[in-house]
Amino acid sequence: LGSEAAFAFLDVIHATAQSDDVKATALYTRGSALKDSVMMSDEDDVDAVAVRAEADLVFKKVATLYPTTKVGERCVGMLFAERNLNVGQLAPDIVGKAPAWR
């Protein structure tokens, strides 16, 4: 199955599925396939940069439209990590409750 046919199939699944989990999975699969297709490309390759940007938009769409699904939660975490956890970047503040010591 070629990539265009696979993407068309995923689009049909996303458009016709009734389950948010299935819709989120179809979009996530599309984004993953895009990202994987340029994984080994040079950072300066203009086409690869465009494909990576398209994949990131797909992941943002999953995180926005389906945040309560498992795939949506994965995309939220993945996008957070890409924005905030880069080498040489200051780590974000930790927000949470201190454990109750006895």
Secondary structure, DSSP 8 states (H G I E B T S, - for coil): --HHHHHHHHHHHHHH---HHHHHHHHHHHHHHHHHHTTTS-TT-HHHHHHHHHHHHHHHHHHHH-TTSHHHHHHHHHHHHHHH--TTS-------------
